[in-house]
Amino acid sequence: MRQVIIDTDPGTDDSLAILLALSQPDVEVLGLTTVQGNQSLEQINANATSLVNYLSLDVPIYSGSPHQSQNPVIAKSQRQAYHGDRGMGSLEIPPREELLAEESAVDFIIRAVKTNPKKVDILTLGPLTNLARCLEKEPDLVNELGQVYSMGGGIHKGKLTPVTEFNYGYDAQAAQSVYQQIGTQIPITMCGLDATYQAVYTPEIVQAIEDHFPKISELFHALFDDQIKTYQERESLPGCIIHDVMAFMVYYDPDFVEAVPLTAMTIVTDSNLVQGLCVADLEGRFNQVTNARVVMRVNPDRYFDRLMEAFMHLETHLP
């Protein structure tokens, strides 16, 4: 059984990815670690505990430290338009404060990895702040990590700005640190906007969810109905993009991935205009050390087939 820590800032798309991960029989989620991003850290912690409580589980949640982004573009971003005021659309489920552990996210990650060297994977669904702080505290941790999977970035597409994605733009310094320290030892699998925008939740996909999974359908509409309208109005798409779910599926069952080149990745940190920009040397022009495997092409039909299989497990766990 694979062991994973999910580092997250839920978030509508984080929420569905987390519920999927918690319900798969061959994945052991050791804990959720929270990171400031989509909402205040207090709200993010509440959202995380409510998701675990929703499935009546006792998976512990470890709080990261507050971190206000230094990126001036963040103050003008439109997170609420996509995620709602609390970050979870119209879904209302009660938090369970006792799930929030006293140990910090950073200390938990370090302890879990050191207890099981090379066995614990990390799936990041938000800014990379916690991993960067782990490296500050324990630089040698890179030698004991399992695989690192990250939803973030984009080589040819942006969202926070035309060329930058939110997670890496929120804490570009952390993203650059993680890629340069961890990635050069174990290339980070990056599932960014180049991949996620290839899988649109069209009306046909939503109908298939409604036809086969009544409990997930109710959850899906609460999380994403407003988001679907936002994508239609602002991006002229026929449905929404659920970024973090694809990142989990890349970790869980990457059969649908068709191109994942190994490359050298640099995250821009010194520009107010494009903090978080991903510069990938896909052609090997600069003779840099490779540090990333970037999901660039997926088969959407196969992706949704695999997702529907994962949904079967989630459906049986929902109340």
Secondary structure, DSSP 8 states (H G I E B T S, - for coil): -EEEEEEE---HHHHHHHHHHHH-TTEEEEEEEE-SSSS-HHHHHHHHHHHHHHTT----EE---------TTGGG--HHHHH-SSSSTT------GGGB-SS-HHHHHHHHHHHSTTTEEEEE-S-SHHHHHHHHH-GGGGGT---EEEE---SS--SSBTTB-HHHHHTHHHHHHHHHHTTTTS-EEEE-HHHHTT--B-HHHHHHHHHH-HHHHHHHHHHHHHHHHHHHHHH--SSB--HHHHHHHHHH-GGGEEE--EE-EEE--S-TTTTT-EEE-TT--S-----EEE--EE-HHHHHHHHHHHHHHHHHH--
